[in-house]
Amino acid sequence: MNSGKSEIVLDSSAVLAVLRKEIGHEKVLQVIARSLISVVNEAEVITVLIRKGDSVSKAMEAVRVLPYAVANLDREQASRAGALWRESKPRGLSLGDRCCLALAEREGLPVLTSDKRWADLSFGVEVRLFK
């Protein structure tokens, strides 16, 4: 369960929205200082930034200055993310998506995402769309 100050778990799409000032990024900014992200999702964000043309150092600095808390992936979350594959396969959820959901489930927190495929998931995690 959530023992820190975090109130919500961020999906990679939420962080990317802030960094790129995409539609809905204002909603993410309202909660980012009280949020939590999986190291897997932070790695996804860095990957996307580099793929879109940022240098490695620029991408790493972009996430380093954000005021969210970072949760390491432990064995329990890794197992849960793997177990979610079968039930999430029809929606095409990535490993990062499943790690985000496993973290939210463990912490008892909602997830903030732009991914509409998550809107009616029945994994016991509240999903909030920011755009």
Buried (B, 14 or more C-beta within 10 A) or exposed (E): EBEEEBBBBBBBBBBBBBBEEBEBBEBBBEBBEBBBBBEBBBBBBBEBBBEEEBEEEEBBEBBEEBEBBEBEBEEEBBEBBEEBEEEBEEEEBBBBBBBBBBBBBBBEBBBBBBBEBBEEBEBEBEBBBBB
